[in-house]
């Protein structure tokens, strides 16, 4: 259905343009309710402070002038603040969703009303998903020169279907473990012909978004969908990376009995030292009440496990990839699917036993609830700075490879968020900086620090 915004523009495809006013209020809440001109005229605590600083600086300098950024991320009020910041920095953006369930329709409408080409709506089919990606790229009069991706689907679509366009890309910014893994695969095969920035392994992404965001949002998603009390429940968390750590901390605080599965002995030892029991999934399947995947891998919970779980077991995923739970194996004639409520399905076996599957195995927190704005501000700022760095880098600085975010940039993002807490950094003296062999203004950690 062709829709038009108030300016007569129809270069978008969303659920309903009439939701734009409500979506605009959602975006303003994410910004903490202040208009740009008011931001620095009064004392105010912002939920996305660093992006507001970038906007203020953009009044005199537009470092993304000429950048044509094609974006594939979750479409929420928080990422809308990022997209509008990129536009204020001089970029042109076309935007689609990296997940079929995480788009906030009203927010997409607000962006379309502002003239940003958005192609996404909540509950897309798989065909819709790829169609939306293609509409972002295939416009003849508009050729992208930067990619902002979350999961790698957009990058691989351009690489496979539009190789000429891919060769002209100046840089890729990727924020998920799945997408980064796919970039490294391209690089190893000698097929990555553009520089890419690995935002996922930046400290600001790992230690804040992956850890603290998941710590706060895991319970929100579970409570909204299941209404289950977690005190005394036996929960198994597959993976004890930063996402797993955040989930376990929240569940343990509620009194849940938490078991961990891990393949990495270092993460496994951390789990043991944090007081969690390390098990194999096969050892605990028949007793577990909740299974949560946090690995970024595939078939972590396969059909052979799901055939053995207890009646009423809740199964969900907190990793980016929707391949962690083998949902495809459940779509067979002998199993009945009963849609209970939004993002909740009961899968019923012939003997009457059932499991509770959330969001069809897709990302639980963004599909079933919301996530903390302040933490997303940290990742969004990191993405914006990575785009600026790649777009403005002199020729030869970055070759056709995958790069980690410079540590100085990591520290800069963190410093922009400290005023929210009225926090004051201590400054090294010249003598102390010399003793440590550091510049007194940073970076304070080596680039390999994680």
C-alpha positions in Angstrom: 0.0 0.0 0.0 1.4 3.4 -1.0 1.4 5.9 1.7 2.5 9.5 1.7 3.8 11.8 4.5 2.6 15.4 4.9 5.2 16.5 2.4 3.9 14.2 -0.3 6.9 11.9 -0.1 6.2 8.1 -0.5 9.7 6.7 -0.5 9.0 4.4 2.5 7.0 1.3 3.5 5.7 1.1 7.1 2.6 0.0 8.9 0.8 3.3 9.3 2.0 6.8 8.6 -0.9 8.1 10.9 1.1 6.9 13.9 3.8 9.5 13.3 2.8 11.9 16.1 2.8 9.2 18.7 6.1 7.9 17.4 7.6 11.4 17.6 6.7 11.5 21.3 8.5 8.2 21.8 11.6 9.5 20.2 11.5 12.7 22.3 11.2 10.5 25.4 14.3 8.7 24.3 16.1 12.1 24.0 14.6 12.9 27.4 12.1 15.4 26.2 14.2 18.3 25.2 14.4 20.0 21.8 17.9 20.5 20.3 17.9 24.3 21.0 17.0 23.7 24.6 19.6 21.0 25.3 22.4 23.2 26.5 20.5 26.1 28.0 19.5 24.4 31.2 20.8 21.7 33.6 19.2 18.5 32.4 19.9 14.7 32.7 19.7 13.1 29.3 19.1 9.4 28.6 21.2 9.6 25.4 23.7 12.3 26.4 26.5 11.6 24.0 24.4 11.7 20.9 23.1 15.1 22.1 26.7 16.3 22.3 27.4 15.1 18.8 24.3 17.0 17.6 25.5 20.2 19.3 28.9 19.9 17.7 27.2 19.3 14.3 25.9 22.8 14.4 29.4 23.9 13.3 30.7 20.8 11.6 29.0 18.1 9.6 31.6 15.2 9.3 29.2 12.9 7.4 28.4 15.4 4.6 28.2 13.3 1.4 27.8 10.0 3.3 25.0 7.8 2.0 24.4 5.3 4.8 22.2 2.3 4.3 21.2 0.9 7.7 19.9 -2.4 9.0 19.3 -2.3 12.7 16.5 -2.7 15.2 14.0 0.1 14.6 13.2 1.6 18.0 13.0 5.0 19.6 16.6 4.8 20.6 18.0 3.9 17.2 15.8 6.6 15.7 17.8 9.1 17.8 20.9 7.6 16.3 19.6 7.9 12.7 18.4 11.4 13.1 21.8 12.3 14.6 23.5 10.9 11.5 21.3 13.0 9.4 22.1 16.1 11.4 25.8 15.2 10.9 25.2 15.5 7.2 24.4 11.9 6.2 21.6 10.6 4.0 20.1 7.4 5.4 17.9 4.6 4.1 16.8 2.3 6.9 15.5 -1.2 7.3 15.0 -3.7 10.3 17.4 -6.4 11.2 14.7 -8.4 13.1 11.1 -9.0 12.0 9.7 -8.5 15.5 11.6 -5.6 17.0 10.3 -2.7 14.9 8.3 -0.1 16.7 5.7 0.9 14.1 5.0 4.4 15.5 8.7 5.2 15.5 9.0 4.1 11.9 6.1 6.3 11.0 7.7 9.3 12.8 10.9 8.9 10.8 9.0 8.5 7.5 7.1 11.7 8.3 10.5 13.5 8.8 11.5 12.3 5.3 13.8 9.4 6.2 13.3 6.4 3.9 12.2 3.5 6.2 11.2 0.1 5.1 10.1 -2.0 8.1 7.1 -3.0 10.2 6.6 -5.3 13.2 5.8 -8.9 12.2 7.3 -9.0 8.7 7.4 -12.3 6.9 10.8 -13.6 5.8 10.0 -12.5 2.2 9.0 -9.0 3.5 12.3 -8.9 5.4 14.5 -9.4 2.3 12.2 -7.2 0.2 12.7 -4.3 2.6 16.5 -4.8 2.5 16.4 -4.7 -1.3 14.3 -1.5 -1.4 17.0 0.2 0.7 19.7 -0.6 -1.7 18.1 -0.9 -5.2 17.2 2.7 -5.8 19.0 3.7 -9.0 19.3 7.3 -8.2 20.8 6.6 -4.8 24.0 4.5 -4.3 25.1 3.9 -0.7 28.7 4.4 0.2 28.5 3.4 3.9 26.9 0.4 5.7 25.6 0.3 9.2 24.6 -3.3 10.0 23.4 -5.4 12.9 23.7 -9.1 12.1 25.3 -9.0 8.7 22.2 -9.6 6.5 22.4 -6.2 4.8 26.2 -6.6 4.1 25.8 -10.0 2.6 22.7 -9.0 0.5 24.7 -6.2 -1.1 27.8 -8.4 -1.4 25.9 -11.2 -3.2 23.3 -9.2 -5.2 24.9 -5.9 -5.8 28.7 -6.6 -6.1 29.4 -3.4 -8.0 27.7 -1.4 -5.2 29.7 -3.3 -2.6 33.0 -2.5 -4.2 32.2 1.2 -3.9 31.4 1.1 -0.2 33.9 3.1 1.9 33.2 1.4 5.2 31.1 -1.1 7.1 30.2 -0.7 10.8 28.9 -3.9 12.4 27.7 -4.3 16.0 26.6 -7.9 16.5 28.7 -11.0 17.2 26.9 -12.8 14.3 27.6 -10.0 11.8 31.3 -9.7 12.9 31.8 -13.4 12.5 30.4 -13.2 9.0 32.8 -10.3 8.2 35.8 -12.2 9.5 34.7 -15.1 7.2 34.6 -12.8 4.2 38.0 -11.4 5.2 39.6 -14.8 5.6 38.3 -15.8 2.2 39.8 -12.7 0.6 36.4 -11.4 -0.4 36.1 -8.4 1.8 37.0 -5.5 -0.5 36.1 -2.7 2.0 37.3 -1.8 5.5 35.0 -2.8 8.3 34.8 -1.7 12.0 34.0 -4.4 14.6 31.9 -2.4 17.1 30.7 -5.6 18.8 34.1 -6.2 20.4 34.6 -2.6 21.6 34.6 -2.3 25.4 31.7 0.1 25.3 29.5 -2.5 23.5 30.7 -5.6 25.4 30.8 -4.2 28.9 27.7 -2.0 28.7 25.2 -3.0 26.0 25.8 -6.7 26.2 26.1 -6.9 30.0 24.0 -4.1 31.6 21.3 -3.9 28.9 20.7 -7.7 29.1 20.8 -7.6 32.9 17.9 -5.2 33.0 15.9 -6.3 30.0 15.9 -10.1 30.3 13.4 -10.0 33.2 11.2 -7.4 31.5 10.8 -9.7 28.4 10.2 -12.8 30.5 7.7 -11.2 32.8 5.7 -9.5 30.1 5.2 -12.7 28.1 4.9 -15.4 30.8 3.9 -13.8 34.1 6.0 -16.5 35.7 7.5 -16.1 39.2 11.3 -17.0 39.0 12.1 -17.5 42.6 13.1 -21.1 43.0 12.8 -21.9 39.3 15.6 -23.9 37.7 17.0 -21.9 34.8 19.8 -23.0 32.4 21.6 -20.2 30.5 23.6 -21.4 27.5 26.7 -19.2 27.2 28.5 -17.1 29.9 29.8 -14.3 27.7 28.7 -10.7 28.6 25.1 -11.3 27.6 25.0 -14.5 29.7 26.6 -12.8 32.6 24.0 -10.0 32.5 21.1 -12.5 32.3 22.5 -14.7 35.1 22.9 -11.7 37.5 19.3 -10.7 37.1 17.9 -14.2 37.4 20.0 -14.9 40.5 18.8 -11.7 42.2 15.2 -13.0 41.8 16.1 -16.3 43.6 16.3 -18.5 40.5 18.6 -21.5 40.6 20.9 -20.9 37.6 22.9 -23.4 35.7 25.4 -22.6 32.9 26.5 -24.4 29.8 29.7 -23.2 28.1 32.3 -24.3 25.6 35.0 -21.8 26.6 36.9 -22.9 29.7 37.7 -19.3 30.6 34.0 -18.2 30.6 33.2 -21.6 32.3 35.7 -20.9 35.1 34.2 -17.4 35.5 30.7 -18.9 35.9 32.0 -21.3 38.6 33.7 -18.5 40.4 30.5 -16.5 40.3 28.7 -19.3 42.1 26.9 -21.0 39.2 26.8 -24.7 38.4 28.4 -25.7 35.1 26.6 -28.5 33.4 25.9 -30.1 30.0 22.5 -29.4 28.6 21.8 -33.1 28.3 22.3 -33.5 32.1 19.7 -31.1 33.1 17.0 -31.1 30.4 14.4 -33.1 32.3 14.4 -30.8 35.3 14.8 -27.4 33.9 12.0 -24.8 34.0 13.5 -22.2 31.7 16.2 -22.4 28.9 17.8 -19.2 27.7 20.4 -19.1 24.8 23.1 -16.5 24.8 25.8 -17.8 22.4 25.4 -16.4 18.9 25.8 -20.0 17.7 23.5 -22.3 15.8 21.4 -25.3 17.0 22.4 -24.8 20.7 19.0 -26.2 21.7 18.1 -28.8 19.1 15.1 -31.0 18.6 16.8 -33.9 20.5 16.8 -31.7 23.6 13.3 -30.2 23.1 11.9 -33.8 22.9 13.0 -34.4 26.4 12.2 -31.2 28.4 9.6 -31.1 31.1 6.0 -30.0 30.4 5.7 -26.2 30.4 9.4 -25.4 30.0 10.0 -21.9 28.7 12.5 -21.6 25.8 13.9 -18.3 24.6 16.9 -16.6 23.0 18.9 -13.6 24.1 21.5 -13.8 21.4 21.2 -11.8 18.2 20.9 -14.8 15.9 17.6 -16.6 15.6 19.4 -19.9 14.9 20.3 -20.8 18.5 17.0 -22.6 19.0 16.2 -25.1 16.2 12.7 -23.8 15.7 12.6 -25.2 12.1 12.6 -28.7 13.6 9.5 -28.0 15.5 7.4 -27.2 12.4 6.4 -30.7 11.7 3.0 -32.4 11.3 3.1 -34.3 14.6 3.6 -31.1 16.7 0.7 -28.6 17.2 1.4 -24.8 17.5 -1.0 -22.8 19.6 -0.6 -19.0 19.5 -1.3 -17.9 23.1 -0.5 -14.2 23.0 1.8 -11.8 21.2 5.3 -13.5 20.9 4.1 -16.5 22.9 3.5 -20.0 21.3 2.8 -23.3 22.9 4.3 -26.2 21.0 2.4 -29.4 21.9 3.7 -32.9 21.5 1.3 -35.9 20.8 1.4 -37.0 24.4 0.1 -33.5 25.5 3.4 -32.2 26.8 4.1 -28.7 25.7 6.9 -26.1 25.7 6.5 -22.3 25.8 8.4 -20.7 22.9 9.0 -16.9 23.1 9.4 -14.7 20.0 9.8 -17.8 17.8 13.4 -18.1 19.0 14.3 -14.5 18.1 15.8 -11.9 20.3 13.7 -11.9 23.5 14.2 -8.4 25.0 13.7 -6.3 21.9 10.9 -8.6 20.5 8.9 -8.8 23.8 9.8 -5.7 25.7 11.9 -2.6 25.6 15.6 -2.0 26.5 17.2 0.8 28.6 17.7 3.9 26.6 20.9 5.0 28.4 22.8 1.8 27.6 21.7 2.0 24.0 23.1 5.5 23.9 26.6 4.1 24.5 26.4 1.7 21.6 24.7 4.2 19.3 27.4 6.8 20.0 30.1 4.2 19.3 28.4 3.4 15.9 28.2 7.0 15.0 31.9 7.7 15.8 32.9 4.5 13.9 31.0 5.8 10.8 32.7 9.2 11.1 36.1 7.5 11.5 35.8 5.3 8.5 34.2 7.9 6.3 36.8 10.6 7.0 39.9 8.4 7.2 42.6 9.3 4.8 43.3 6.9 2.0 45.5 4.0 3.2 44.7 4.2 6.9 42.3 1.3 6.7 42.8 -1.5 4.3 40.3 -4.3 3.2 40.0 -5.9 6.6 38.1 -5.9 9.9 39.3 -3.4 12.5 38.6 -3.0 16.2 37.5 0.4 17.4 40.4 2.6 18.5 40.7 2.5 22.3 40.8 6.3 22.4 37.3 6.3 20.8 36.0 3.8 23.4 37.2 6.0 26.2 35.7 9.1 24.6 32.3 7.5 24.4 32.5 6.5 28.0 33.6 10.0 29.1 30.6 11.6 27.3 28.2 9.6 29.5 29.9 10.4 32.8 28.2 13.8 33.4 24.9 12.1 33.7 26.1 10.7 37.0 27.7 14.0 38.0 31.0 12.0 38.0 34.4 13.6 38.0 37.5 11.9 36.6 40.8 12.1 38.3 43.6 13.5 36.0 47.1 12.0 36.1 49.9 14.2 37.0 52.8 14.6 34.4 55.0 12.5 36.7 52.3 9.7 37.1 51.7 9.6 33.3 55.4 9.3 32.7 55.7 6.5 35.2 53.0 4.5 33.5 54.2 5.4 30.1 50.8 7.0 29.1 49.5 10.2 27.6 47.8 11.9 30.6 44.7 12.3 28.4 44.6 8.6 27.3 44.2 6.1 25.9 44.6 4.4 29.3 44.3 0.8 28.0 46.0 -0.9 25.1 44.0 -1.5 22.0 43.8 -5.2 22.7 42.1 -4.7 26.0 38.7 -6.3 26.3 
